[in-house]
Amino acid sequence: MKKIIILILVLCKGQLLLAQQEAMYTQYMFNMLAVNPAYAGSRGVLSATAMYRNQWVGVEGAPRTGSVSFDMATRNKKVGLGIQAFNDRIGIVKTTGFYASYAYRINFNEQGSSLAIGLQGGLSNYKADLTKVDLIDGGDPAFMQNINAIMPSFGAGVFYNTPKFYAGFSVPNLVKSYLRKDQYLYSTEVTAQKYLHLFLMAGYVFDLNESLKLKPSFLVKAVRGAPIEADVNVNFWIKEIVGIGASYRTGDAIAGLLELQLSNQFRLGYAYDHSISNLVKYNQGTHEIMLRFEFGWDKGQVISPRFF
């Protein structure tokens, strides 16, 4: 809890916060709309996905993140549309938002090779209940007023995929938003603001035999003032029904992943993160669950399972 309080104090007082600010998911590879708007409609059908992440179990005020998204392709498969809503809590800070995505897809052949260019726009509401902080030394003016900011968002990305390979690059938010400005007698000091994040991702599916497939993938994240972070993942798919994998997030955690393709249209996913940083002493891990349902254009249409 001490580390959480220190993080919040740094955010709200004195210095600029330069760190990872976007919500994080271990199972991002199964819902890349959260990191790249060009992914919208890439699966070719209307897809609904819900995710919930309970981070650092046992730590009071630890992050809790939930999101719901829908994306679809138009009948000619050239345009993808998506919407997503999210709620992210950490201590006294709460962020809720809504984004809409548009992707234009260039299809190269009938085998499913395509390149998409995507745009994303939306709003998020950032709230920090600073007056609820129990200070050692009272009377600090930085904690006498809560923060309630509406932040616009505009992002872009590119996404290339074939039936077995994908690669993408995105900047989910190009708008520099100010969370707080402190007014002084002769100047205004920006004490907290949100910077753009860069995401680079790729993955491939190898056919080991008729019943077993191997899918390695990675996601690299960069933001000004923070170390570059990478997620490296390996997933095995058994008979295209059960997916078992592991993930390593540099300097932060290792994770186990389990995916179940319960039907042609319904998928259930679970991930458990184990901290490898100093926080391992204070928490019992992180749990994340994903639910996805895919609808066909026509009644009775069978959807082949997809690996990304």
C-alpha positions in Angstrom: 0.0 0.0 0.0 2.9 2.3 0.7 4.1 2.0 -2.9 0.6 2.8 -4.2 0.4 6.0 -2.0 3.9 7.1 -3.2 2.8 6.6 -6.8 -0.3 8.7 -6.3 1.7 11.4 -4.5 4.2 11.7 -7.4 1.3 12.0 -9.8 -0.4 14.8 -7.9 2.4 16.8 -6.5 5.7 18.6 -7.4 7.1 16.7 -10.4 5.9 15.5 -13.8 4.9 11.9 -13.8 6.7 10.2 -16.7 5.6 6.5 -16.7 3.3 4.0 -18.3 -0.1 5.5 -18.2 -2.3 3.3 -20.4 -4.3 0.4 -19.0 -2.4 -2.9 -19.3 -3.7 -6.4 -20.2 -1.8 -9.7 -20.2 -4.2 -11.1 -22.8 -3.8 -8.2 -25.2 -3.0 -10.6 -28.1 -6.6 -11.8 -28.1 -8.1 -8.3 -28.2 -5.6 -6.0 -29.9 -8.3 -3.3 -30.4 -7.2 -2.1 -26.9 -3.7 -1.2 -28.3 -4.3 -0.7 -32.1 -7.3 0.9 -33.8 -6.3 -0.7 -37.1 -7.3 -4.1 -35.7 -11.0 -3.2 -35.9 -12.8 -5.6 -38.2 -9.8 -7.8 -38.8 -11.7 -10.9 -37.7 -14.3 -10.4 -40.4 -17.3 -10.7 -38.1 -19.0 -8.8 -35.3 -17.0 -9.6 -32.2 -17.8 -8.7 -28.6 -15.1 -8.9 -26.0 -15.1 -8.3 -22.2 -12.0 -8.2 -20.0 -11.4 -7.7 -16.3 -8.1 -7.4 -14.5 -7.6 -7.6 -10.8 -4.0 -6.6 -10.2 -1.7 -7.2 -7.2 -4.3 -9.1 -5.1 -3.8 -8.3 -1.4 -2.7 -4.7 -1.9 -5.2 -2.1 -0.9 -5.9 0.4 -3.7 -4.3 -1.8 -6.3 -5.4 -1.4 -10.0 -8.7 -2.8 -11.1 -9.4 -2.5 -14.9 -12.4 -3.6 -16.9 -13.3 -3.0 -20.6 -16.0 -4.0 -23.1 -15.5 -3.7 -26.8 -17.3 -4.4 -30.1 -15.8 -4.5 -33.5 -16.9 -5.6 -37.0 -16.1 -5.5 -40.6 -18.5 -4.3 -43.3 -19.8 -6.8 -45.9 -17.0 -6.0 -48.4 -14.4 -6.5 -45.7 -12.8 -3.1 -46.6 -13.9 -1.2 -43.5 -13.6 -2.1 -39.9 -15.6 -0.3 -37.1 -15.1 -0.6 -33.3 -16.2 0.8 -30.0 -14.7 0.3 -26.5 -15.5 1.4 -23.0 -13.2 1.0 -20.0 -13.0 1.7 -16.3 -9.6 1.9 -14.6 -9.1 2.3 -10.8 -6.0 2.7 -8.7 -6.2 4.0 -5.2 -7.9 7.3 -5.2 -7.7 7.7 -9.0 -10.4 6.6 -11.4 -10.4 6.8 -15.2 -13.4 6.0 -17.4 -13.5 6.4 -21.1 -15.1 5.6 -24.5 -13.3 5.2 -27.8 -14.5 4.7 -31.4 -12.3 3.2 -34.0 -12.3 3.2 -37.8 -10.0 1.0 -40.0 -9.6 1.0 -43.8 -8.4 -2.4 -45.0 -6.6 -3.2 -48.3 -7.1 -6.8 -49.1 -4.2 -8.3 -51.2 -5.5 -11.9 -51.9 -8.3 -14.3 -51.2 -6.2 -16.1 -48.6 -6.7 -13.2 -46.1 -3.6 -11.1 -46.4 -4.4 -7.4 -45.7 -3.1 -4.1 -44.5 -5.2 -1.8 -42.4 -4.8 1.8 -41.5 -6.8 2.8 -38.4 -8.0 5.9 -36.5 -9.3 6.2 -33.0 -11.1 9.0 -31.1 -12.8 9.4 -27.8 -13.0 11.0 -24.4 -11.9 9.9 -20.9 -12.7 11.2 -17.5 -9.9 11.3 -15.0 -10.8 11.8 -11.3 -8.4 11.9 -8.3 -10.0 12.3 -4.8 -7.0 14.1 -3.3 -8.9 15.3 -0.3 -9.3 11.7 0.9 -5.5 11.3 1.3 -4.5 11.0 4.9 -1.4 13.2 5.1 1.3 13.1 7.8 1.6 16.9 7.6 -1.8 18.5 7.0 -2.4 21.7 5.2 -0.7 20.9 1.9 -2.4 23.0 -0.7 -1.7 20.3 -3.4 -4.3 18.0 -1.7 -7.0 20.6 -0.9 -8.7 20.2 -4.3 -9.7 17.1 -6.2 -8.9 16.6 -9.9 -11.8 16.0 -12.4 -10.5 16.3 -16.0 -12.1 15.5 -19.3 -9.4 14.4 -21.7 -9.9 14.1 -25.5 -8.1 11.3 -27.3 -7.1 10.8 -30.9 -4.9 7.9 -32.1 -3.7 6.0 -35.2 -2.2 2.7 -36.1 -1.4 0.3 -38.9 -2.0 -3.5 -38.9 -0.8 -6.1 -41.4 -2.0 -9.7 -41.2 -2.2 -13.0 -43.0 -3.9 -16.2 -41.7 -0.7 -17.0 -39.8 1.2 -13.7 -39.2 0.5 -10.2 -37.9 2.5 -7.1 -37.3 1.4 -3.6 -36.2 2.4 -0.3 -34.9 0.2 2.2 -33.1 0.0 5.4 -31.1 -3.4 5.1 -29.3 -3.4 8.8 -28.2 -1.6 11.6 -30.1 -3.1 14.3 -27.8 -1.1 15.6 -24.9 -3.6 16.1 -22.1 -3.0 18.0 -18.9 -4.3 16.4 -15.8 -3.5 19.2 -13.5 -2.0 22.7 -13.6 -1.0 24.5 -10.4 -1.4 28.3 -10.3 1.3 30.4 -8.7 1.8 34.1 -8.3 4.0 34.6 -11.4 3.6 31.4 -13.3 1.6 28.2 -14.0 3.3 24.9 -13.4 2.1 21.7 -15.0 2.3 19.0 -12.3 0.7 16.1 -14.2 0.0 15.4 -17.8 -0.5 12.4 -20.2 2.1 11.6 -22.9 1.7 9.6 -26.1 2.5 5.9 -26.0 4.1 3.8 -28.8 3.2 0.2 -29.4 4.9 -2.3 -31.7 3.5 -5.8 -32.0 4.0 -9.0 -34.1 3.1 -12.7 -33.9 3.2 -15.9 -36.0 1.4 -19.3 -35.9 3.6 -22.4 -36.6 1.9 -25.7 -37.5 3.9 -28.3 -35.5 1.6 -31.1 -36.5 -2.1 -31.7 -37.3 -3.1 -31.2 -33.7 -0.6 -28.8 -32.3 0.2 -25.2 -33.2 2.8 -22.8 -31.7 2.2 -19.1 -31.6 5.0 -16.8 -30.4 4.3 -13.0 -30.2 5.6 -9.8 -28.6 4.4 -6.3 -27.7 6.9 -3.5 -27.1 5.6 -0.4 -25.3 7.4 3.0 -25.0 6.5 6.3 -23.4 8.6 9.3 -22.7 10.6 9.2 -19.5 10.0 5.5 -18.7 12.0 2.4 -19.6 10.9 0.5 -22.8 8.8 -2.5 -21.7 8.2 -5.7 -23.7 5.8 -8.6 -23.4 7.2 -11.8 -24.9 4.6 -14.6 -25.2 4.4 -18.2 -26.3 1.1 -20.1 -26.7 0.5 -23.7 -27.7 -2.9 -24.5 -29.3 -4.1 -28.1 -29.0 -6.7 -29.2 -31.7 -7.6 -25.5 -32.0 -9.6 -25.8 -28.8 -7.2 -25.4 -25.9 -4.5 -22.8 -25.7 -1.8 -23.0 -23.0 0.9 -20.4 -22.8 3.3 -18.2 -20.9 4.3 -14.6 -20.9 7.2 -12.5 -19.7 6.9 -8.8 -19.0 10.4 -7.2 -18.7 11.2 -6.2 -15.1 7.6 -6.8 -13.9 6.0 -10.2 -14.1 5.8 -13.7 -15.6 2.3 -15.1 -16.5 0.5 -18.2 -17.3 -2.3 -18.2 -19.9 -5.2 -20.5 -20.6 -7.6 -20.1 -23.5 -10.6 -22.3 -24.2 -12.5 -22.2 -27.6 -15.7 -23.5 -26.2 -17.5 -23.3 -29.5 -17.0 -21.8 -32.9 -18.2 -18.5 -31.5 -17.4 -18.4 -27.8 -14.0 -18.2 -26.2 -12.9 -18.0 -22.5 -9.5 -16.8 -21.4 -7.7 -16.6 -18.1 -4.3 -15.3 -17.1 -2.4 -15.3 -13.9 0.6 -12.9 -13.4 3.3 -13.4 -10.8 5.4 -10.4 -9.9 9.1 -10.5 -10.3 9.7 -7.0 -9.0 10.0 -5.9 -5.4 6.2 -5.9 -5.3 6.2 -9.7 -5.1 6.6 -9.3 -1.3 3.3 -7.5 -1.0 0.8 -9.2 -3.3 -0.6 -12.6 -4.2 -0.5 -12.2 -8.0 -2.8 -10.8 -10.6 -5.9 -12.4 -12.1 -7.3 -11.5 -15.6 -10.3 -13.0 -17.3 -11.6 -12.6 -20.9 -14.9 -13.5 -22.6 -15.5 -13.2 -26.4 -18.5 -14.0 -28.5 -18.5 -13.7 -32.3 -21.6 -13.2 -34.4 -21.9 -14.3 -38.1 -23.6 -12.1 -40.8 -25.9 -14.9 -41.7 -27.8 -17.2 -39.4 -26.0 -20.6 -39.1 -22.7 -19.3 -40.4 -19.8 -21.2 -39.0 -16.8 -19.1 -37.9 -13.4 -20.8 -37.9 -11.4 -20.2 -34.8 -8.8 -17.4 -35.1 -5.5 -17.2 -33.2 -5.3 -13.4 -33.2 
